């Protein structure tokens, strides 16, 4: 397994732990070859992420049983980091077939940011609230975020502005030797968002390894911008949970 895969997975675990455990009080434990969050987590965040390929596959039945014993709401998710689990017989549906992605600075072509597009790195309340309103991504509570030194230190919201309005953006989280990119959104079909975002990131932080995961058209856009698909992954959704 190449370095990009390992870093992408580790970064995602760190990101999910920050949001789910530190900012939303869902304790995390190492179980079944992965990280398990024992309480409700924000929408679109998983309650389990596999980190050990072999252990997770061997213990997947026990994993499903334990997660259901926690009384989680219907539709909780499992992030199958290696795409090697088969949870269909356990009452789960494979909702996403995606890929971990990675890019060093050398892989990205030089992209010129149009003169009518401005780049903002948002760290203050007003900017973050505007980003959340524009993106529709509500997993982050601004008060909790600003009250966490770790979150403030390691996470930034990047916005592309056109005509003084946020038209696209992403979240960047810094971990050891890598940057994670997630929650990419666009309100402007005419903007080629992925090259613009990656160019802005490179201008700011240089050639650190940039990692994340995507699926579908977003994956194709990331690959067109120079990212490599380094390993398949899946997201499984519970269909038997409490309602």
Backbone bond lengths (Angstrom), bond angles and torsions (degrees), N, CA, C in turn:
res aa  C-N    CA-C-N  psi(-1)  N-CA   C-N-CA  omega(-1)  CA-C   N-CA-C  phi
1 X - - - 1.463 - - 1.528 108.93 -
2 X 1.339 117.28 129.49 1.456 118.41 -173.68 1.527 112.19 -77.94
3 X 1.324 113.91 168.86 1.467 120.61 -175.15 1.519 111.83 -61.36
4 X 1.338 116.64 -38.25 1.455 119.58 -179.18 1.512 113.05 -59.16
5 X 1.333 116.96 -39.18 1.464 120.60 178.90 1.520 110.42 -63.69
6 X 1.314 116.54 -49.37 1.471 120.16 -177.68 1.521 111.20 -60.48
7 X 1.322 116.49 -43.48 1.458 119.43 -179.64 1.525 111.60 -68.42
8 X 1.326 117.59 -38.72 1.464 120.26 179.34 1.515 111.20 -63.18
9 X 1.328 116.60 -43.59 1.463 120.40 178.98 1.524 111.16 -65.52
10 X 1.333 116.53 -46.46 1.467 120.16 -178.56 1.521 111.19 -62.92
11 X 1.322 116.46 -40.38 1.464 119.80 178.45 1.520 110.84 -63.54
12 X 1.324 117.39 -40.87 1.457 119.99 -179.52 1.518 111.77 -65.98
13 X 1.335 116.89 -39.14 1.465 120.03 175.85 1.527 109.92 -61.22
14 X 1.336 116.78 -44.78 1.466 120.24 -179.99 1.527 111.32 -62.40
15 X 1.322 117.07 -41.56 1.459 121.72 179.93 1.525 111.23 -65.03
16 X 1.326 116.61 -47.86 1.464 119.95 -179.73 1.526 111.55 -65.35
17 X 1.329 116.87 -35.75 1.466 120.21 178.14 1.520 110.81 -66.69
18 X 1.323 116.64 -40.71 1.464 119.99 177.60 1.526 110.77 -59.85
19 X 1.319 116.96 -49.81 1.461 120.26 -175.75 1.523 111.49 -72.00
20 X 1.327 117.33 -46.04 1.465 120.19 -172.75 1.517 112.98 -80.23
21 X 1.333 117.36 -42.32 1.467 120.04 -176.12 1.519 112.25 -87.74
22 X 1.337 116.12 -55.72 1.464 118.28 -173.82 1.518 112.59 -72.76
23 X 1.326 117.22 -41.15 1.464 119.48 -175.18 1.520 113.63 -94.97
24 X 1.334 118.35 -15.78 1.466 120.21 -177.84 1.524 113.82 -130.60
25 X 1.317 116.73 13.54 1.474 122.49 169.00 1.526 114.01 56.33
26 X 1.334 116.73 38.76 1.463 120.57 173.59 1.524 107.58 -105.48
27 X 1.343 118.14 101.38 1.469 120.27 -173.78 1.526 111.35 -58.97
28 X 1.327 115.50 139.40 1.460 120.22 178.18 1.518 110.10 -107.23
29 X 1.337 115.77 142.45 1.458 122.36 177.25 1.523 108.03 -136.68
30 X 1.323 115.75 153.69 1.463 120.93 175.13 1.528 108.51 -85.15
31 X 1.325 116.36 114.64 1.465 121.56 -177.56 1.523 109.75 -147.13
32 X 1.327 116.15 143.69 1.462 122.07 171.33 1.533 112.75 54.79
33 X 1.319 116.57 39.07 1.455 119.15 178.29 1.513 113.76 69.49
34 X 1.335 116.29 33.62 1.453 119.43 179.60 1.514 111.41 -170.37
35 X 1.319 115.57 -166.17 1.462 122.64 178.93 1.518 108.06 -110.77
36 X 1.328 116.38 126.51 1.459 122.59 -177.05 1.523 108.94 -116.18
37 X 1.325 116.02 129.33 1.468 122.48 177.37 1.526 107.70 -100.80
38 X 1.327 116.30 123.07 1.456 121.05 -164.47 1.534 114.56 -88.17
39 X 1.309 118.18 -6.61 1.463 120.63 178.33 1.525 109.57 -128.61
40 X 1.321 114.19 178.60 1.469 120.19 177.81 1.533 110.09 -54.63
41 X 1.311 116.49 139.79 1.461 122.46 176.85 1.526 108.36 -118.99
42 X 1.335 118.39 165.21 1.466 119.42 179.53 1.530 112.27 -60.70
43 X 1.303 115.61 159.23 1.467 120.72 178.79 1.517 110.62 -54.98
44 X 1.313 115.45 138.18 1.467 125.04 177.48 1.525 113.94 74.36
45 X 1.322 117.39 7.01 1.462 120.74 172.96 1.525 108.42 -103.65
46 X 1.330 117.83 142.94 1.465 120.42 -176.80 1.521 112.75 -82.61
47 X 1.322 115.92 154.97 1.467 120.55 171.77 1.523 112.26 -90.76
48 X 1.322 116.53 -4.51 1.468 120.32 176.58 1.525 108.53 -154.28
49 X 1.338 115.50 139.37 1.465 122.21 174.82 1.520 107.60 -129.88
50 X 1.321 117.61 122.82 1.464 119.37 178.38 1.522 109.85 -75.03
51 X 1.334 115.69 139.44 1.466 121.24 178.16 1.518 112.42 -126.37
52 X 1.322 118.07 -17.56 1.461 122.73 177.59 1.525 107.84 -119.00
53 X 1.306 115.75 111.22 1.466 121.60 -172.51 1.525 112.53 -55.14
54 X 1.317 117.23 -50.28 1.464 120.94 -173.29 1.523 112.53 -73.35
55 X 1.342 116.92 -45.14 1.464 120.39 -177.58 1.523 110.61 -64.22
56 X 1.312 117.37 -44.11 1.466 120.56 -178.94 1.525 111.13 -59.84
57 X 1.323 116.84 -41.65 1.464 119.99 -179.23 1.526 111.63 -66.97
58 X 1.333 116.62 -38.48 1.465 119.59 -178.57 1.518 112.27 -69.99
59 X 1.325 116.97 -30.75 1.462 120.49 -171.12 1.523 113.28 -111.17
60 X 1.330 117.52 21.82 1.455 118.88 -173.48 1.530 113.21 -66.32
61 X 1.319 118.46 -30.29 1.473 119.39 178.00 1.525 110.70 -66.76
62 X 1.320 116.86 -44.67 1.457 120.60 177.15 1.507 112.10 -63.43
63 X 1.327 116.99 -34.47 1.460 121.68 177.52 1.518 110.85 -60.86
64 X 1.323 117.08 -49.00 1.463 120.40 -179.56 1.521 111.10 -60.40
65 X 1.324 116.93 -42.88 1.468 120.64 -179.34 1.523 111.22 -63.83
66 X 1.333 116.90 -43.79 1.468 118.62 -177.90 1.517 111.66 -67.11
67 X 1.317 117.05 -41.62 1.458 119.05 179.04 1.524 111.06 -60.75
68 X 1.315 117.00 -41.47 1.468 119.28 179.92 1.521 111.68 -68.97
69 X 1.319 117.43 -27.50 1.466 119.92 179.48 1.522 112.34 -70.20
70 X 1.324 117.54 -13.79 1.463 121.19 -177.19 1.520 112.82 -82.95
71 X 1.335 117.79 -6.50 1.462 120.25 -179.99 1.510 113.34 70.47
72 X 1.319 116.93 34.05 1.461 121.23 -179.72 1.527 110.24 -71.78
73 X 1.330 117.36 155.74 1.465 119.29 178.86 1.522 111.16 -67.93
74 X 1.312 115.50 160.06 1.466 120.65 179.00 1.518 110.24 -57.68
75 X 1.324 115.04 144.66 1.455 119.80 174.88 1.510 115.08 86.30
76 X 1.345 118.32 13.88 1.470 117.91 177.96 1.527 109.41 -65.15
77 X 1.337 115.42 157.20 1.450 119.63 -170.53 1.517 114.54 -116.56
78 X 1.332 114.70 154.88 1.460 123.99 173.27 1.521 107.45 -122.81
79 X 1.328 116.32 125.54 1.462 120.11 175.80 1.521 108.41 -94.53
80 X 1.309 114.25 111.87 1.465 124.08 -177.19 1.526 107.32 -91.11
81 X 1.326 116.57 88.19 1.461 121.33 -167.79 1.518 113.82 -63.72
82 X 1.322 117.18 -26.34 1.464 120.82 -176.70 1.525 112.47 -107.97
83 X 1.320 117.31 2.36 1.469 122.12 -177.60 1.523 111.08 53.29
84 X 1.340 115.78 41.04 1.467 118.99 -178.75 1.527 113.14 -123.59
85 X 1.331 117.65 9.50 1.459 120.58 175.73 1.529 109.53 -95.42
86 X 1.314 115.78 150.51 1.462 121.25 172.11 1.522 107.30 -128.17
87 X 1.324 114.91 97.03 1.458 121.28 -174.91 1.523 112.45 -103.26
88 X 1.318 117.08 9.33 1.468 119.40 -176.64 1.524 112.00 -63.18
89 X 1.330 117.56 -33.67 1.469 120.22 178.22 1.526 112.42 -77.35
90 X 1.338 116.87 -9.12 1.464 121.19 179.61 1.528 111.89 -99.02
91 X 1.322 116.99 10.38 1.456 120.14 178.39 1.509 114.31 87.06
92 X 1.338 117.18 22.25 1.454 121.40 177.76 1.525 109.93 -110.73
93 X 1.314 114.94 151.83 1.462 121.98 176.70 1.528 108.84 -115.99
94 X 1.324 116.21 134.14 1.463 119.78 176.14 1.525 108.04 -75.26
95 X 1.334 116.56 108.50 1.461 121.54 -174.67 1.520 112.70 -92.27
96 X 1.323 116.97 -28.22 1.465 120.88 -177.08 1.519 109.64 -138.14
97 X 1.314 116.30 132.05 1.462 123.41 167.75 1.522 105.68 -112.07
98 X 1.312 117.01 108.36 1.451 120.19 -175.20 1.512 112.84 -128.31
99 X 1.319 114.58 -166.99 1.458 121.82 179.24 1.524 109.29 -140.73
100 X 1.323 115.56 139.20 1.454 119.42 164.46 1.528 107.37 -69.04
101 X 1.315 116.69 140.93 1.462 120.59 -178.87 1.518 109.53 -126.33
102 X 1.321 115.57 152.52 1.461 120.70 179.98 1.516 109.29 -152.21
103 X 1.324 115.67 149.91 1.453 120.57 176.78 1.518 110.35 -154.05
104 X 1.312 115.66 129.03 1.457 120.24 167.03 1.520 107.50 -86.11
105 X 1.304 116.79 163.64 1.459 120.15 -178.28 1.511 113.23 -59.46
106 X 1.332 117.04 -30.10 1.449 120.60 -177.31 1.524 112.29 -67.46
107 X 1.342 117.06 -21.73 1.459 120.08 -177.26 1.522 112.80 -79.38
108 X 1.312 117.12 -15.00 1.455 120.12 -173.09 1.522 111.27 -96.73
109 X 1.306 116.30 130.97 1.457 120.07 175.79 1.521 109.38 -73.55
110 X 1.319 115.55 157.72 1.463 120.14 177.92 1.529 109.12 -68.93
111 X 1.305 116.33 121.59 1.459 122.10 179.10 1.515 108.55 -114.64
112 X 1.294 116.32 127.01 1.464 120.96 179.33 1.523 108.69 -89.62
113 X 1.307 115.39 128.74 1.462 120.47 178.50 1.524 108.47 -81.07
114 X 1.335 118.69 124.32 1.467 121.06 -177.33 1.528 111.52 -57.26
115 X 1.325 116.98 148.39 1.465 119.85 -177.90 1.523 114.11 -63.68
116 X 1.336 117.14 -21.86 1.467 118.99 179.94 1.525 112.51 -91.63
117 X 1.340 117.26 6.79 1.463 121.97 177.71 1.522 109.04 -113.07
118 X 1.320 116.33 127.56 1.465 122.03 177.43 1.520 109.46 -108.51
119 X 1.323 115.62 148.68 1.459 122.18 178.81 1.521 108.86 -111.08
120 X 1.321 116.80 128.60 1.459 121.17 175.93 1.520 109.58 -123.99
121 X 1.336 115.60 137.43 1.465 122.37 171.45 1.519 106.50 -105.84
122 X 1.322 116.27 113.75 1.456 121.62 -168.46 1.516 110.82 -101.07
123 X 1.327 115.10 125.82 1.464 120.98 178.89 1.531 111.86 -129.82
124 X 1.325 117.19 -13.40 1.455 121.35 -176.73 1.531 110.47 -97.71
125 X 1.343 115.09 161.75 1.464 120.88 -174.49 1.525 112.49 -54.36
126 X 1.317 117.76 -51.69 1.466 120.08 -174.15 1.526 110.88 -59.18
127 X 1.321 116.62 -44.50 1.457 120.14 -178.80 1.516 112.49 -66.46
128 X 1.332 116.93 -41.86 1.467 120.51 179.64 1.526 110.42 -65.08
129 X 1.327 116.81 -42.61 1.464 119.63 178.70 1.527 111.24 -62.21
130 X 1.337 117.04 -39.64 1.464 120.32 177.69 1.526 110.74 -65.28
131 X 1.330 116.41 -39.43 1.470 120.90 178.09 1.528 110.19 -62.21
132 X 1.330 117.08 -47.11 1.466 121.33 -179.33 1.526 110.67 -62.01
133 X 1.320 116.81 -42.86 1.462 120.07 179.68 1.525 110.79 -63.16
134 X 1.316 117.54 -40.88 1.464 120.96 -179.00 1.519 111.84 -70.15
135 X 1.322 116.66 -40.35 1.466 121.16 -174.66 1.522 112.93 -79.88
136 X 1.337 116.81 -28.32 1.454 120.26 -172.82 1.514 113.31 75.17
137 X 1.326 117.10 8.12 1.462 122.61 -179.90 1.523 107.86 -91.88
138 X 1.319 116.82 112.19 1.462 121.00 -169.53 1.522 113.83 -112.20
139 X 1.325 117.67 16.17 1.468 119.81 -175.98 1.521 112.75 -69.75
140 X 1.325 117.64 -18.86 1.462 120.87 -174.96 1.520 110.06 -105.13
141 X 1.326 115.76 123.08 1.458 122.79 173.25 1.528 107.69 -85.15
142 X 1.325 116.78 119.96 1.464 120.37 -172.55 1.521 111.55 -62.80
143 X 1.333 118.03 -41.31 1.463 120.26 -179.73 1.526 110.95 -61.85
144 X 1.317 117.00 -45.70 1.466 119.82 179.16 1.519 111.00 -65.89
145 X 1.323 116.09 -39.80 1.463 119.63 179.30 1.525 110.91 -60.30
146 X 1.323 116.81 -50.59 1.462 120.38 -177.68 1.523 111.88 -68.65
147 X 1.338 117.28 -21.20 1.461 120.85 177.55 1.512 114.07 -85.32
148 X 1.316 117.63 -0.80 1.467 122.01 -179.19 1.521 109.97 -108.29
149 X 1.328 118.58 109.04 1.469 119.75 178.08 1.523 112.50 -56.49
150 X 1.324 116.59 -37.84 1.461 119.52 179.78 1.519 111.25 -63.36
151 X 1.328 116.88 -44.64 1.462 120.01 -179.62 1.522 111.06 -64.47
152 X 1.319 116.77 -46.27 1.461 120.72 -179.05 1.525 110.64 -62.05
153 X 1.319 116.03 -36.47 1.469 120.43 -178.22 1.528 112.26 -72.62
154 X 1.328 117.25 -37.29 1.467 119.26 -168.06 1.525 115.09 -105.37
155 X 1.328 118.50 -11.55 1.467 120.88 -172.45 1.522 110.25 -119.52
156 X 1.327 115.66 139.62 1.461 121.29 174.28 1.520 109.30 -136.56
157 X 1.305 115.26 147.26 1.461 122.31 175.24 1.525 106.97 -103.01
158 X 1.321 116.52 123.49 1.454 120.62 179.34 1.522 108.77 -106.36
159 X 1.326 115.89 135.68 1.464 120.96 -177.56 1.521 109.82 -129.71
160 X 1.330 115.65 140.19 1.453 122.42 170.87 1.520 107.39 -102.57
161 X 1.316 116.27 121.70 1.459 121.78 -178.53 1.523 110.33 -107.36
162 X 1.325 114.94 139.45 1.457 121.82 173.15 1.513 106.77 -140.30
163 X 1.323 117.09 130.89 1.465 121.78 -174.39 1.527 110.41 54.63
164 X 1.333 115.65 38.25 1.466 124.35 175.75 1.527 113.24 63.93
165 X 1.316 117.14 20.99 1.460 121.11 176.92 1.526 109.54 -125.14
166 X 1.335 115.78 143.02 1.460 119.68 177.28 1.525 108.84 -68.60
167 X 1.322 115.87 121.76 1.457 121.67 -178.39 1.528 113.43 -110.80
168 X 1.329 116.44 -17.52 1.464 120.31 -179.34 1.517 107.75 -165.76
169 X 1.332 115.53 166.42 1.458 117.93 179.27 1.509 112.35 -178.80
170 X 1.317 114.01 -178.38 1.464 121.71 178.76 1.519 107.84 -162.60
171 X 1.326 115.15 168.08 1.461 121.60 172.34 1.519 107.93 -109.33
172 X 1.326 115.63 134.73 1.457 122.45 177.92 1.519 107.88 -116.43
173 X 1.328 116.80 127.36 1.463 119.96 174.98 1.520 109.21 -124.26
174 X 1.325 114.92 133.98 1.461 121.71 -175.24 1.519 110.22 -98.43
175 X 1.326 115.42 129.55 1.451 122.80 171.70 1.520 107.86 -130.15
176 X 1.310 115.86 176.70 1.451 119.57 -176.08 1.532 111.54 -55.79
177 X 1.310 115.77 115.64 1.468 124.93 174.54 1.518 115.14 70.35
178 X 1.315 119.35 0.16 1.465 120.15 179.60 1.524 110.64 -140.35
179 X 1.323 114.26 160.95 1.458 122.48 170.05 1.520 107.84 -119.60
180 X 1.311 116.31 134.43 1.457 120.85 175.60 1.516 110.29 -98.56
181 X 1.315 116.94 137.15 1.461 121.86 175.15 1.526 108.43 -116.37
182 X 1.324 116.26 132.05 1.465 120.38 -177.64 1.516 109.59 -152.57
183 X 1.332 115.21 171.19 1.468 121.83 174.64 1.530 112.16 54.90
184 X 1.324 115.42 40.90 1.464 120.35 176.96 1.530 108.71 -71.40
185 X 1.329 116.40 132.29 1.466 119.80 178.07 1.521 109.53 -140.91
186 X 1.317 115.78 160.26 1.460 121.07 177.65 1.517 109.96 -147.92
187 X 1.318 115.78 135.63 1.461 122.67 174.33 1.522 111.06 -107.98
188 X 1.329 116.64 1.58 1.465 121.76 -173.40 1.522 109.81 -126.71
189 X 1.328 118.36 97.13 1.463 120.72 -177.88 1.522 113.58 -57.99
190 X 1.330 116.98 -25.12 1.467 119.08 -177.67 1.529 112.84 -75.35
191 X 1.329 117.56 -14.54 1.460 120.76 179.79 1.526 110.20 -89.64
192 X 1.324 116.05 131.21 1.464 121.41 173.27 1.527 106.27 -85.79
193 X 1.323 115.99 88.95 1.459 121.71 -162.62 1.523 113.60 -67.94
194 X 1.322 118.22 -45.49 1.465 119.17 -174.08 1.530 112.95 -60.49
195 X 1.327 120.45 -47.54 1.468 118.43 176.57 1.523 113.27 -61.41
196 X 1.333 116.85 -37.21 1.460 119.62 179.69 1.524 111.17 -66.57
197 X 1.327 117.03 -44.08 1.461 120.14 179.15 1.523 111.50 -62.84
198 X 1.328 116.23 -46.47 1.462 118.41 -177.71 1.522 111.35 -67.56
199 X 1.328 117.53 -35.57 1.462 119.60 175.75 1.522 110.79 -63.11
200 X 1.334 116.40 -42.50 1.468 119.87 178.74 1.519 111.38 -63.77
201 X 1.331 116.55 -40.17 1.468 120.15 179.09 1.517 110.44 -64.59
202 X 1.342 117.38 -43.88 1.466 120.33 -179.43 1.523 111.44 -63.37
203 X 1.306 117.15 -38.73 1.464 119.85 178.11 1.525 111.40 -62.12
204 X 1.310 115.10 -33.98 1.467 119.98 -175.14 1.524 112.47 -83.75
205 X 1.326 117.30 -43.49 1.470 119.94 -169.17 1.519 113.74 -121.95
206 X 1.320 119.35 -2.92 1.458 119.77 176.90 1.516 113.37 86.51
207 X 1.327 115.95 -142.03 1.459 121.25 -166.39 1.524 113.55 -107.98
208 X 1.306 118.35 28.71 1.463 119.50 174.04 1.530 109.90 -60.00
209 X 1.333 115.44 152.64 1.458 120.05 176.30 1.524 109.03 -64.04
210 X 1.315 116.22 131.24 1.462 122.58 -179.08 1.522 107.64 -110.93
211 X 1.338 116.77 126.14 1.466 120.59 -172.23 1.524 110.70 -133.96
212 X 1.324 115.26 163.76 1.456 121.50 176.70 1.516 109.33 174.74
213 X 1.333 115.74 -158.57 1.465 120.53 172.05 1.514 108.61 -148.78
214 X 1.317 115.11 149.78 1.460 120.73 178.41 1.521 109.19 -150.72
215 X 1.329 115.06 170.44 1.463 122.02 178.50 1.523 108.61 -147.19
216 X 1.324 116.10 160.59 1.453 121.35 173.63 1.516 113.57 61.08
217 X 1.336 116.01 -138.97 1.455 120.85 -176.77 1.524 112.02 -64.23
218 X 1.326 117.32 -33.26 1.464 119.80 178.12 1.523 110.84 -64.58
219 X 1.328 116.99 -37.94 1.460 120.36 176.32 1.523 110.26 -63.19
220 X 1.319 117.06 -44.80 1.460 120.49 178.88 1.527 111.04 -60.60
221 X 1.331 116.67 -40.13 1.463 120.24 179.26 1.522 111.32 -66.21
222 X 1.327 116.74 -40.62 1.462 120.07 178.21 1.523 110.88 -64.17
223 X 1.326 116.96 -42.10 1.461 119.88 178.74 1.527 111.14 -64.63
224 X 1.317 117.06 -38.77 1.459 120.04 178.07 1.521 111.56 -64.19
225 X 1.338 116.33 -25.72 1.462 121.16 179.04 1.524 112.43 -87.29
226 X 1.333 117.89 2.03 1.453 120.58 174.97 1.500 116.20 110.66
227 X 1.334 117.89 1.14 1.460 120.29 177.51 1.527 109.83 -79.25
228 X 1.320 114.64 148.69 1.455 121.29 176.10 1.525 109.27 -103.77
229 X 1.323 116.55 133.63 1.466 120.78 171.41 1.520 107.42 -78.46
230 X 1.351 116.68 113.97 1.464 119.62 -168.67 1.524 113.81 -104.55
231 X 1.339 118.25 -17.83 1.467 119.11 176.76 1.523 108.77 -172.02
232 X 1.333 117.83 139.81 1.466 119.55 176.90 1.524 112.37 -69.77
233 X 1.313 116.02 151.88 1.460 123.45 174.54 1.518 107.66 -145.72
234 X 1.339 115.45 166.21 1.459 120.42 179.46 1.521 110.00 -139.10
235 X 1.312 114.91 161.36 1.460 121.87 168.54 1.522 107.45 -124.78
236 X 1.332 115.00 125.02 1.467 122.21 177.68 1.526 109.07 -105.18
237 X 1.320 116.27 140.45 1.462 122.28 -179.19 1.527 109.34 -117.33
238 X 1.337 115.63 131.43 1.465 121.46 178.35 1.524 110.92 -68.84
239 X 1.302 116.32 134.81 1.466 120.74 177.29 1.521 112.62 -116.93
240 X 1.339 116.81 12.57 1.467 119.82 178.86 1.521 112.20 -121.25
241 X 1.319 117.52 3.77 1.457 120.44 -171.55 1.512 113.30 -64.55
242 X 1.322 115.48 173.11 1.461 121.45 179.04 1.518 109.82 -65.54
243 X 1.311 116.60 144.21 1.462 121.59 -179.81 1.517 109.98 -125.12
